[in-house]
Amino acid sequence: MKKKMKLAVLGGGLTASLAALGAGDFFYRLCLTQTVDKTKIFSAPHNQPSDDVPPSTVSRDMDWLKKQKTQERTIFSEDGLRLRGILLKNPEGGPWVVLCHGYTGHAEEMADFAREFYGRGYQVLMPDARGHGRSEGKYIGMGWPDRRDVVRWAEHLVSEERAEKIVLLGISMGGAMVMMTSGEKLPPQVCAIVEDCGYTSAWDEFHYQLKMLYHLPSFPLLHMMDMFAKIRAGYGLKEASALKQVAKCKIPLMFIHGKKDSLVPYEMLKPLYEAATCPKECFVAKRAGHGESRQAQPEEYWKRVFAFLGKYVGTIDEDCERKTATL
């Protein structure tokens, strides 16, 4: 009888372990690859846009971008991936901004940022993150392996475009990406970083989403997913920490977050801001949800961003009106 009970316990334990492995594999593919449909994630109530914020202008600005004289550029990552970027050069030269898109996005989705910066006299680079757009890669890096790719792009601008001043800006996953990049050794030409609604770490973000989407604790599913991430993508979810990286940052850093953000919780902003010991500023848009700060308070958003950058990049065309192109 005791032997049967032991076998039953062992069998139950083995079944539970296999179930946990299967679930971990599923969540890895759901969250860290582009092969599994993510409708459930993006359609969840807590991940929806705010009702009282004007709609995004990205579609309109993507039409504007198509009419501009852009160039495609290719570099290779340290691990041999072909990475694609879009260059929008200003005929009069000027500083560069590297615009990093969000989770499952692509370079062209940064068109509204590109239009604003180009109109202010900047030159623009919009890279596709690894595993996104037309860049190679079988997994989503959540900003961690991507941080080294951003360093490569900055080095490329210095060596090939003779960039004298470079700004890094990212939104959502791109915001986490530029924060993770901030702790790396960057070319001295990188003089300021702006992050918009980035998360503290990949682990923290998936822990939150697992709870909100499935009402599940992190153990054992997130631990299994973390194991698959280490084996298949080469990084751990806790390792992918913007919080640890901003603590090493020496470059001026601006933090932006919407107070009603429930996709990357607003509560993540405080520990990030407090961890940074570099020159820093913070802007909170009270009515904005995730990635909506520039829509909720456009005048204040851009006023604050360019006032911050003006301290480290300098004022461009100070006596001229903005040159933003019209459709």
Secondary structure, DSSP 8 states (H G I E B T S, - for coil): -HHHHHHHHHHHHHHHHHHHHHHHHHHHHHHH-SSS--HHHHTSGGGS--TTS----HHHHHHHHHTS--EEEEEE-TTS-EEEEEEE--TT---EEEEE--TT--GGGGHHHHHHHHHTT-EEEEE--TTSTTS--SS--TTHHHHHHHHHHHHHHHHHH--S-EEEEEETHHHHHHHHHHTS---TTEEEEEEES--SBHHHHHHHHHHHHH---STTHHHHHHHHIIIIIS--TTTSBHHHHHTT--S-EEEEEETT-TTTTGGGHHHHHHH--SSEEEEEETT--TT-HHHHSHHHHHHHHHHHHHHHT--SSTTS-------
